[in-house]
Amino acid sequence: MLHAGVFRIGPMRSVGVATIRNLLDFEKPLHELEEQVQELKRFTAAQGIDRSQEIAALESQLRAVTKRIYSQLAPWDKVQLARHPARPYTLDFIRMIFDDFLELHGDRTYGDDPAIVGGLAVLNGEPVMVIGHQKGRDIKERSLRNFGSARPEGYRKAVRLLKLAQKTGRPVVSFVDTPAADCSVGAEERGISEAIARSMMEMSGIRVPVVVAITGEGGSGGAIATAVGDRILMLEHAIYSVIPPEGCAAILWRDPSKAPQAAAALKLTAKDVHRLGIVDRVIPEPLGGAHRDASGAAQLLKQAIVESMDELRGLSPNELLERRYKKFRNMGRYLEMAG
């Protein structure tokens, strides 16, 4: 519920399978079974004949097939899920997880970048600051938000909100969902590299708890710019990588069509990056993925964010900084074995 005088600004739409149906190849058997279930239900309603046993049997088969398919997904399948156009975006999660969200705009230097959203919110009665990447649902919104690829002013807006969070003592929740930062000439002219570096620096030194949630694509420096946190959560079918698979394939093999091979080599799935110690916790998604049950995914993610905040609440600012420093310094360690 919104308090008086507080407005939600920006598109806050929910989305699901009913509104956007973009079937992936491995989802087609599920769609066929779903259609059979719906046809039986329509027949039952029209004819008044009890087909409940057949419906129950088909639904049981649907659950079993869904579990089998989603337990055998290849890394490239995960990439497709992370990019699914019906997957909930940051503003969807904000609407379903937080109360009293008030979006703040602008970097106070150049302009406002709609690819980064953020503002004041309330999480289970506690004031917090929320930031995150935002993609678009249709052509117009995708163009407006640059497909979730933030420009320098987007990261400078994030830095402004981080400083405001520290000034007001609000913990930070950061949602990451971007293919990469903007690489246009304009972004380079306005200092995209410096903006990313400064955002990382500010996040590493902020003296309030920071919880990061990788909800879709965690691509390149555009992701890490807002992913320096005390707890890093990752949805089950999200991805996190130093470069998108297509870019990796173009560099290594000069052939973007080899993106599936690159996806496997990059170890970008939630299971992989958790095993490597890059993220702290993998959050399971509802059966069939977040794009089939956005509300269920949001509730699971909310629970994990609240639990993470509870774990961090008792730490002093100095303890937060020391642990955060050690956390990122310990990433990327490896052993060389004598051949």
C-alpha positions as CSV (number, residue, x, y, z in Angstrom):
1,M,0.0,0.0,0.0
2,L,1.3,3.5,-0.8
3,H,1.4,6.2,1.9
4,A,-0.2,9.5,1.2
5,G,1.9,11.7,-1.1
6,V,4.1,8.8,-2.3
7,F,3.8,7.8,-6.0
8,R,5.1,5.0,-8.0
9,I,6.8,6.4,-11.1
10,G,7.5,4.3,-14.2
11,P,6.0,1.2,-15.7
12,M,5.2,-1.3,-12.9
13,R,3.7,-4.1,-15.0
14,S,3.6,-7.7,-14.1
15,V,4.0,-10.2,-16.9
16,G,3.6,-13.9,-17.3
17,V,2.9,-16.7,-19.8
18,A,-0.6,-15.5,-20.4
19,T,0.6,-12.1,-21.7
20,I,3.8,-13.0,-23.5
21,R,4.2,-16.4,-25.0
22,N,7.7,-17.0,-26.5
23,L,8.2,-20.7,-26.5
24,L,11.8,-21.9,-26.3
25,D,12.6,-25.1,-28.2
26,F,12.8,-27.3,-25.1
27,E,9.5,-25.9,-23.8
28,K,7.4,-27.1,-26.8
29,P,6.6,-30.5,-25.2
30,L,5.3,-28.7,-22.1
31,H,3.2,-26.4,-24.3
32,E,1.6,-29.4,-26.0
33,L,0.7,-31.0,-22.7
34,E,-0.7,-27.6,-21.4
35,E,-2.9,-27.3,-24.4
36,Q,-4.3,-30.8,-23.8
37,V,-5.1,-30.0,-20.2
38,Q,-6.8,-26.8,-21.2
39,E,-8.8,-28.5,-24.0
40,L,-10.0,-31.1,-21.5
41,K,-11.1,-28.4,-19.1
42,R,-12.9,-26.6,-21.9
43,F,-14.7,-29.8,-22.9
44,T,-15.7,-30.5,-19.3
45,A,-17.1,-27.0,-18.9
46,A,-19.0,-27.2,-22.2
47,Q,-20.3,-30.7,-22.0
48,G,-20.6,-31.1,-18.2
49,I,-18.9,-34.5,-18.3
50,D,-16.5,-35.3,-15.5
51,R,-13.0,-35.7,-16.9
52,S,-11.2,-34.9,-13.6
53,Q,-9.2,-38.1,-13.5
54,E,-7.8,-37.5,-17.1
55,I,-7.0,-34.0,-16.2
56,A,-5.2,-35.0,-13.0
57,A,-3.2,-37.6,-15.0
58,L,-2.2,-35.1,-17.6
59,E,-1.2,-32.5,-15.0
60,S,0.9,-35.1,-13.2
61,Q,2.6,-36.0,-16.5
62,L,3.1,-32.3,-17.1
63,R,4.9,-31.8,-13.8
64,A,7.0,-34.9,-14.4
65,V,8.1,-33.8,-17.9
66,T,8.8,-30.2,-16.6
67,K,11.0,-31.6,-13.9
68,R,12.9,-33.8,-16.3
69,I,13.4,-31.1,-18.9
70,Y,14.5,-28.4,-16.4
71,S,16.9,-30.8,-14.6
72,Q,18.8,-31.4,-17.9
73,L,19.2,-27.9,-19.3
74,A,22.4,-27.0,-21.1
75,P,24.2,-23.7,-20.4
76,W,22.9,-22.3,-23.6
77,D,19.3,-23.2,-22.5
78,K,20.0,-21.2,-19.3
79,V,21.1,-18.3,-21.4
80,Q,17.8,-18.4,-23.3
81,L,15.8,-18.6,-20.0
82,A,17.8,-15.7,-18.5
83,R,16.8,-13.6,-21.6
84,H,13.2,-14.7,-21.8
85,P,11.0,-11.7,-22.6
86,A,8.4,-12.8,-20.1
87,R,10.9,-13.1,-17.2
88,P,10.2,-10.6,-14.4
89,Y,12.4,-7.5,-14.5
90,T,13.5,-5.2,-11.8
91,L,10.4,-3.0,-11.6
92,D,8.3,-6.2,-11.5
93,F,10.3,-7.5,-8.5
94,I,10.1,-4.1,-6.8
95,R,6.3,-4.1,-7.2
96,M,6.0,-7.6,-5.7
97,I,8.7,-7.4,-3.0
98,F,8.7,-3.9,-1.6
99,D,6.2,-1.3,-0.4
100,D,6.1,2.5,-0.9
101,F,8.6,2.6,-3.8
102,L,9.5,6.1,-4.8
103,E,11.6,6.3,-7.9
104,L,14.4,8.9,-8.0
105,H,15.8,10.2,-11.3
106,G,18.9,11.8,-12.7
107,D,22.6,11.8,-12.0
108,R,22.8,15.6,-11.3
109,T,25.4,15.9,-13.9
110,Y,24.1,14.9,-17.4
111,G,20.7,13.3,-17.3
112,D,18.5,10.4,-16.4
113,D,19.2,6.9,-17.8
114,P,16.0,4.7,-17.8
115,A,18.2,1.6,-18.1
116,I,19.0,2.0,-14.4
117,V,16.0,2.5,-12.0
118,G,16.2,3.1,-8.3
119,G,14.7,4.8,-5.3
120,L,13.4,4.6,-1.8
121,A,11.4,1.6,-0.7
122,V,10.3,-0.3,2.4
123,L,11.1,-4.0,2.9
124,N,9.1,-5.7,5.7
125,G,8.8,-2.4,7.5
126,E,12.5,-1.4,7.1
127,P,13.5,1.6,4.9
128,V,15.9,0.5,2.1
129,M,17.4,1.8,-1.1
130,V,16.7,-0.2,-4.3
131,I,18.6,0.1,-7.5
132,G,18.6,-2.2,-10.6
133,H,18.8,-2.6,-14.4
134,Q,15.5,-2.4,-16.3
135,K,14.8,-3.9,-19.7
136,G,11.8,-3.2,-21.8
137,R,8.7,-5.3,-22.8
138,D,7.9,-3.8,-26.2
139,I,9.9,-2.0,-28.9
140,K,9.2,1.4,-27.6
141,E,10.2,0.6,-24.0
142,R,13.2,-1.4,-25.1
143,S,14.5,1.5,-27.0
144,L,13.9,3.9,-24.1
145,R,15.7,1.6,-21.7
146,N,18.4,0.7,-24.2
147,F,17.7,-3.0,-23.7
148,G,18.9,-2.8,-20.1
149,S,22.4,-1.6,-21.1
150,A,23.2,1.3,-18.9
151,R,25.0,4.5,-20.0
152,P,27.4,6.5,-17.8
153,E,24.6,8.6,-16.4
154,G,22.9,5.4,-15.3
155,Y,25.8,4.3,-13.2
156,R,26.3,7.9,-11.9
157,K,22.7,7.9,-10.8
158,A,23.3,4.6,-9.0
159,V,26.3,6.2,-7.2
160,R,24.1,9.1,-6.2
161,L,21.6,6.8,-4.7
162,L,24.3,4.7,-2.9
163,K,25.6,7.9,-1.3
164,L,22.0,8.9,-0.3
165,A,21.6,5.4,1.2
166,Q,24.7,5.8,3.3
167,K,23.7,9.3,4.4
168,T,20.3,8.1,5.6
169,G,21.4,4.7,6.9
170,R,19.4,2.6,4.5
171,P,20.5,-0.9,3.5
172,V,20.8,-1.3,-0.3
173,V,19.2,-4.0,-2.5
174,S,20.7,-4.1,-6.0
175,F,19.0,-6.1,-8.9
176,V,21.3,-7.1,-11.7
177,D,19.9,-7.9,-15.2
178,T,21.9,-6.5,-18.1
179,P,23.6,-8.0,-21.2
180,A,26.4,-5.5,-20.7
181,A,27.0,-1.7,-20.3
182,D,26.3,0.5,-23.3
183,C,29.2,0.6,-25.8
184,S,28.0,3.4,-28.0
185,V,30.3,6.3,-29.0
186,G,28.2,8.6,-26.8
187,A,28.8,6.4,-23.8
188,E,32.5,6.3,-24.5
189,E,32.6,10.1,-24.8
190,R,30.9,10.5,-21.5
191,G,33.2,8.1,-19.7
192,I,31.5,4.7,-19.4
193,S,34.6,3.0,-18.1
194,E,35.1,5.6,-15.4
195,A,31.5,5.5,-14.4
196,I,31.6,1.7,-14.0
197,A,34.8,1.9,-12.0
198,R,33.5,4.6,-9.7
199,S,30.3,2.7,-9.1
200,M,32.3,-0.4,-8.1
201,M,34.5,1.8,-5.8
202,E,31.5,3.4,-4.1
203,M,29.7,0.1,-3.6
204,S,32.9,-1.5,-2.1
205,G,33.1,1.3,0.5
206,I,29.5,2.0,1.4
207,R,29.0,1.6,5.1
208,V,25.6,0.0,5.1
209,P,24.6,-3.6,4.2
210,V,24.3,-4.4,0.5
211,V,22.4,-7.4,-0.9
212,V,22.8,-8.1,-4.6
213,A,20.3,-10.2,-6.6
214,I,21.2,-11.4,-10.1
215,T,17.8,-12.0,-11.6
216,G,18.4,-12.5,-15.3
217,E,21.6,-11.6,-17.3
218,G,24.7,-10.6,-15.3
219,G,26.8,-9.5,-18.2
220,S,30.3,-8.0,-18.2
221,G,31.3,-4.8,-16.4
222,G,27.8,-3.6,-16.8
223,A,26.8,-6.2,-14.1
224,I,29.7,-6.0,-11.7
225,A,29.3,-2.2,-11.6
226,T,26.2,-2.7,-9.3
227,A,27.1,-6.1,-7.9
228,V,29.7,-5.4,-5.2
229,G,27.7,-6.6,-2.2
230,D,27.9,-8.3,1.2
231,R,25.6,-11.1,0.0
232,I,25.2,-12.0,-3.7
233,L,22.1,-14.0,-4.5
234,M,21.3,-15.5,-7.9
235,L,18.2,-16.9,-9.3
236,E,18.4,-20.5,-10.5
237,H,18.1,-19.8,-14.2
238,A,20.1,-16.5,-14.3
239,I,23.5,-16.2,-15.8
240,Y,26.7,-14.3,-14.7
241,S,29.6,-13.9,-17.0
242,V,32.5,-11.7,-17.9
243,I,31.2,-11.5,-21.5
244,P,28.0,-12.5,-23.3
245,P,28.4,-15.9,-25.1
246,E,28.0,-14.3,-28.6
247,G,30.8,-11.8,-27.9
248,C,33.1,-14.6,-26.5
249,A,32.4,-16.8,-29.6
250,A,33.1,-13.8,-31.9
251,I,36.5,-13.2,-30.2
252,L,37.6,-16.8,-29.8
253,W,36.3,-18.4,-33.0
254,R,35.3,-15.3,-35.1
255,D,31.9,-17.0,-35.3
256,P,29.0,-15.7,-33.1
257,S,27.0,-18.9,-34.0
258,K,29.2,-20.8,-31.7
259,A,27.6,-19.0,-28.7
260,P,26.3,-22.4,-27.3
261,Q,29.9,-23.6,-27.1
262,A,31.0,-20.4,-25.5
263,A,28.2,-20.6,-22.9
264,A,29.5,-24.0,-21.8
265,A,33.1,-22.8,-21.6
266,L,32.2,-19.6,-19.7
267,K,30.7,-21.5,-16.7
268,L,28.0,-18.9,-16.4
269,T,25.2,-20.8,-14.8
270,A,24.1,-20.2,-11.2
271,K,25.4,-23.7,-10.3
272,D,28.8,-23.0,-11.8
273,V,29.4,-19.5,-10.3
274,H,28.2,-20.7,-6.9
275,R,30.7,-23.6,-7.0
276,L,33.4,-21.1,-7.9
277,G,32.5,-18.9,-4.9
278,I,31.3,-15.9,-7.0
279,V,27.8,-15.9,-5.5
280,D,26.7,-16.8,-2.0
281,R,23.4,-18.5,-2.7
282,V,21.3,-19.8,-5.5
283,I,17.6,-19.1,-5.2
284,P,15.4,-21.8,-6.7
285,E,12.7,-20.7,-9.2
286,P,9.2,-22.1,-9.4
287,L,9.0,-25.2,-11.6
288,G,9.3,-24.1,-15.2
289,G,11.1,-20.9,-14.5
290,A,10.3,-17.4,-13.2
291,H,8.7,-16.4,-16.5
292,R,5.9,-19.0,-15.7
293,D,5.4,-17.8,-12.2
294,A,6.7,-14.3,-11.5
295,S,4.9,-14.0,-8.2
296,G,6.3,-17.3,-6.9
297,A,9.8,-16.3,-7.9
298,A,9.4,-12.9,-6.2
299,Q,8.3,-14.5,-3.0
300,L,11.3,-16.9,-3.0
301,L,13.6,-14.0,-3.7
302,K,12.1,-11.8,-1.1
303,Q,12.6,-14.4,1.6
304,A,16.2,-14.8,0.6
305,I,16.8,-11.0,0.7
306,V,15.1,-10.7,4.1
307,E,17.2,-13.5,5.5
308,S,20.4,-11.9,4.1
309,M,19.5,-8.6,5.6
310,D,18.9,-10.3,9.0
311,E,22.4,-11.9,8.8
312,L,24.0,-8.5,8.1
313,R,22.1,-6.4,10.5
314,G,24.3,-7.1,13.5
315,L,27.6,-6.2,11.8
316,S,29.2,-2.9,12.4
317,P,30.2,-0.7,9.4
318,N,33.8,-1.6,9.8
319,E,33.0,-5.3,9.9
320,L,30.9,-5.0,6.7
321,L,33.8,-3.3,4.9
322,E,36.4,-5.8,6.1
323,R,34.2,-8.8,5.1
324,R,33.3,-7.3,1.8
325,Y,36.9,-6.6,1.0
326,K,38.0,-10.2,1.8
327,K,35.0,-11.6,-0.1
328,F,36.1,-10.0,-3.4
329,R,39.8,-10.5,-2.8
330,N,39.2,-14.2,-2.4
331,M,37.5,-14.5,-5.8
332,G,39.5,-16.0,-8.7
333,R,42.0,-18.0,-6.7
334,Y,43.5,-21.0,-8.5
335,L,46.2,-23.6,-8.1
336,E,48.8,-24.6,-10.6
337,M,49.6,-28.3,-10.8
338,A,53.0,-29.6,-12.0
339,G,52.5,-31.3,-15.3
